[in-house]
């Protein structure tokens, strides 16, 4: 019999996944799978469980329920595994950026059904020093709010309201002197915000219109501190629909596979990795691991955002 190892974060989002677990397991069983369920017990528990399950050779798939942070742990665990198998993601967090990008529907049961019938596709995985990320590594404005806001507030305000709360006052936005070297180019200056992404959506508000999940390149966005309300409004408008454009003195966008970021001051720079806090460092090396992990994508979205014509099996 085919087998699924199912990792569940029962505390993610509004903790509603608990009432759906039985129905999801029944759905998997009816699809012909024997299911082993593991509720996460602590931070990084999903990393260890994923690596062990993948390397056991017993399972066709690893499924997980939780938010973007839970998926990040499962992806990290798969990156550590010598034998890799496809991952199925049933989102149950408060934001679920990555699920939105690959067309997974809202609602645990709809998501489970869609992913169970999905197509395995290869995804690029990023690495910041020794820590991997699925879809975003970001610093500066917006990012500190992500991990300082309590989970209850995230649930109440939904998706990205909390993400942008740090921009309410122009005086709150700090700029950080840094040197960014990538694929032969060097960018030096004081940047208020930067993100290295592999996604179509961030926080449900920032939209990136031209990208690929599997091309081995990140989309990089760097913003200098807006000095006037008009510049602030222009920045917010740009973030709502990021597209290829001519770089300006305030906004830089480009693609890169290998990025080094060096702080030119001793200030603390807030970072978030897939929506979770990461300690600041004086130097960060960010590398794109092309098509490193396979995920099940709903069939109707299995060509959207991918370079390759045929799915990875």
C-alpha positions in Angstrom: 0.0 0.0 0.0 1.2 3.5 -0.8 1.9 5.6 2.3 1.7 9.3 3.4 3.5 10.8 6.4 1.3 13.7 7.5 2.8 16.4 9.7 0.3 18.7 11.5 0.8 22.0 13.3 -2.4 22.1 15.4 -1.7 25.6 16.6 -1.3 27.3 13.3 -3.7 30.1 12.3 -6.9 29.9 14.4 -6.2 26.2 15.2 -9.2 25.1 13.0 -7.2 22.3 11.4 -7.8 20.1 14.5 -11.5 19.6 13.6 -10.6 18.7 10.0 -7.8 16.1 10.6 -10.2 13.1 10.6 -11.8 14.1 7.3 -8.4 14.7 5.7 -7.1 11.3 6.8 -10.3 9.7 5.6 -9.8 11.5 2.2 -6.2 10.2 2.0 -7.3 6.7 2.9 -10.0 6.6 0.2 -7.4 7.7 -2.3 -5.5 4.5 -1.5 -2.9 5.7 1.1 -2.0 4.4 4.5 -1.5 7.5 6.7 0.9 8.1 9.5 0.1 11.3 11.4 2.6 13.4 13.5 1.4 16.5 15.4 4.4 18.9 15.8 5.6 19.1 19.4 8.0 22.1 19.3 9.8 24.5 17.0 11.8 22.7 14.3 10.2 19.3 15.2 8.9 19.2 11.6 12.5 19.5 10.2 13.6 16.4 12.0 10.5 14.4 11.2 10.6 15.2 7.5 14.2 14.2 7.2 13.6 10.9 9.0 10.5 10.1 7.1 12.0 10.9 3.7 15.1 8.8 4.3 13.1 5.8 5.7 12.0 4.9 2.1 8.5 4.0 3.5 6.5 7.0 2.1 5.5 8.2 -1.3 4.7 11.7 0.0 5.1 13.9 3.0 2.0 16.1 3.7 1.9 19.0 6.1 -0.8 21.2 7.6 0.1 24.6 9.1 1.2 28.0 8.0 4.2 29.3 6.0 6.5 28.6 8.9 5.5 24.9 9.1 6.0 24.5 5.4 9.4 26.1 5.8 10.4 23.5 8.4 9.2 20.7 6.2 11.2 22.1 3.2 14.2 22.5 5.4 13.9 18.9 6.5 13.6 17.7 2.9 16.7 19.7 1.9 18.6 17.8 4.6 17.4 14.4 3.4 19.6 12.4 1.0 16.5 10.8 -0.5 13.9 13.4 -1.5 10.1 12.8 -2.0 7.3 15.2 -3.0 5.6 17.4 -0.4 1.9 18.1 -0.2 0.9 21.3 1.5 -2.5 21.8 3.2 -2.4 25.5 4.4 -4.0 26.3 7.8 -2.0 29.4 8.8 -3.1 33.1 9.0 -1.4 34.2 5.8 -0.5 31.2 3.6 1.4 33.3 1.0 3.0 30.3 -0.6 -0.3 28.4 -1.0 -1.8 31.3 -2.8 1.1 31.5 -5.2 0.7 27.9 -6.4 -3.1 27.9 -6.6 -4.0 25.9 -3.5 -7.6 26.7 -2.6 -8.8 28.1 0.7 -10.3 25.6 3.2 -8.5 22.6 4.5 -10.7 20.0 2.8 -10.7 21.7 -0.6 -7.0 22.1 -0.3 -6.4 18.5 0.6 -8.5 17.3 -2.3 -6.8 19.6 -4.7 -3.3 18.7 -3.6 -4.0 14.9 -3.4 -4.9 15.1 -7.1 -2.0 17.4 -7.9 1.1 17.2 -10.1 4.6 17.1 -8.7 6.6 20.1 -9.7 10.2 21.2 -8.9 10.7 24.4 -6.9 13.9 26.5 -6.2 14.9 26.7 -2.6 16.9 29.6 -1.1 19.6 29.4 1.5 20.5 32.3 3.8 23.9 31.3 5.3 22.8 27.9 6.8 19.0 28.5 6.9 16.7 27.6 3.9 13.6 29.5 2.8 10.8 28.7 0.4 9.6 32.0 -0.9 11.0 35.1 0.8 13.9 36.5 2.8 13.3 40.2 3.7 14.8 43.0 5.8 13.9 46.4 7.1 10.5 48.1 7.0 7.5 45.8 7.3 9.5 42.8 8.4 9.8 43.5 12.2 6.0 43.7 12.4 5.7 40.2 11.0 7.3 38.5 14.0 6.5 41.1 16.7 2.7 41.0 16.1 1.0 38.3 18.3 -0.6 35.4 16.5 -4.0 36.5 17.8 -3.6 39.9 16.1 -2.6 38.3 12.8 -5.7 36.1 12.9 -7.9 39.1 13.7 -6.6 41.5 11.1 -6.0 38.8 8.4 -3.4 38.4 5.8 -1.2 41.5 5.4 -2.7 44.3 7.5 -0.1 43.8 10.2 2.7 43.6 7.6 2.2 47.1 6.5 1.5 48.7 9.9 5.1 49.8 10.2 4.5 52.2 7.3 1.8 54.3 8.9 4.3 56.9 9.9 7.1 58.1 7.6 9.4 58.8 10.6 9.3 55.1 11.6 11.1 53.9 8.5 14.8 53.5 9.0 17.5 53.0 6.3 20.4 50.6 6.7 23.8 51.2 5.0 24.8 48.0 3.1 26.7 46.6 0.2 24.9 44.1 -2.0 26.9 42.0 -4.4 25.1 39.7 -6.8 26.0 37.9 -10.1 28.7 40.5 -10.9 26.7 43.6 -9.9 27.3 45.8 -6.8 24.7 48.0 -5.2 25.7 50.2 -2.2 23.5 52.5 -0.3 21.1 53.0 2.5 18.1 50.7 2.0 14.9 50.8 4.0 13.5 47.6 2.7 14.7 44.6 0.6 13.3 41.3 -0.3 14.6 38.3 -2.1 11.6 36.3 -3.4 10.4 33.3 -5.3 6.7 33.9 -5.2 3.8 35.8 -6.8 2.5 37.2 -3.5 3.8 38.5 -0.2 1.4 39.1 2.7 -1.6 39.0 0.3 -0.8 42.6 -0.7 2.6 42.7 -2.4 2.2 41.2 -5.9 5.1 40.2 -8.2 3.8 39.8 -11.8 6.8 38.3 -13.6 8.6 35.4 -11.9 9.3 31.6 -12.2 9.4 29.1 -9.3 12.0 26.9 -11.0 14.3 29.1 -13.1 17.2 29.2 -10.5 16.8 33.0 -10.0 15.4 35.2 -7.2 13.4 38.4 -7.8 15.2 41.1 -5.8 13.6 44.3 -4.7 15.5 47.1 -2.9 13.8 50.3 -1.7 15.5 53.4 -0.3 13.8 55.4 2.4 11.0 57.5 1.1 11.5 61.1 2.2 8.1 62.6 1.5 4.4 61.4 1.7 4.3 61.4 -2.1 7.3 59.1 -2.3 5.8 56.8 0.4 2.6 56.6 -1.6 4.6 55.8 -4.8 6.5 53.0 -2.9 3.3 51.4 -1.6 1.7 51.6 -5.1 4.8 49.9 -6.6 4.7 47.1 -4.0 1.1 46.3 -4.8 2.2 45.3 -8.3 5.9 44.8 -8.7 6.9 44.4 -12.4 9.9 44.8 -14.5 10.7 48.4 -14.7 13.6 50.9 -15.1 15.5 51.2 -11.8 15.2 54.6 -10.2 17.1 56.4 -7.4 14.6 55.0 -4.9 13.7 51.5 -6.3 15.9 48.8 -7.6 14.7 45.5 -9.1 16.7 42.7 -10.7 17.1 38.9 -10.7 20.0 37.0 -9.2 21.1 33.5 -8.1 23.9 34.3 -5.7 23.7 37.3 -3.4 26.0 38.6 -0.7 24.7 41.3 1.7 27.2 43.2 4.0 26.2 45.6 6.6 28.3 48.8 6.6 27.3 49.7 10.1 26.7 47.9 13.4 22.9 48.6 13.5 20.5 45.7 14.0 18.6 44.9 10.8 15.3 43.0 11.3 15.0 40.0 8.9 12.1 37.6 8.2 12.4 34.2 6.5 9.1 32.9 5.2 7.4 35.1 7.8 9.5 34.0 10.7 12.1 36.0 12.6 15.8 35.5 11.8 18.8 36.9 13.7 20.6 39.7 12.0 24.2 39.1 10.8 26.9 41.3 9.6 27.2 39.3 6.4 24.6 37.1 4.7 25.2 34.8 1.7 22.0 33.9 -0.1 22.0 31.2 -2.8 19.3 29.8 -5.0 19.2 25.9 -5.2 17.5 25.4 -8.5 14.7 22.9 -8.6 15.8 21.4 -5.3 12.4 20.2 -3.9 9.3 18.8 -5.4 5.8 19.9 -4.3 2.3 18.7 -5.4 0.6 21.5 -7.3 -3.1 21.6 -8.2 -3.4 20.3 -11.7 -5.0 23.4 -13.1 -2.0 25.5 -11.8 0.7 23.0 -12.7 2.0 25.2 -15.6 1.6 28.7 -14.0 4.9 30.2 -12.9 7.1 27.3 -14.1 9.8 27.3 -16.8 9.8 23.6 -17.6 7.1 22.3 -19.9 6.6 18.9 -18.4 6.1 18.2 -14.7 8.7 16.5 -12.6 7.6 13.0 -11.7 
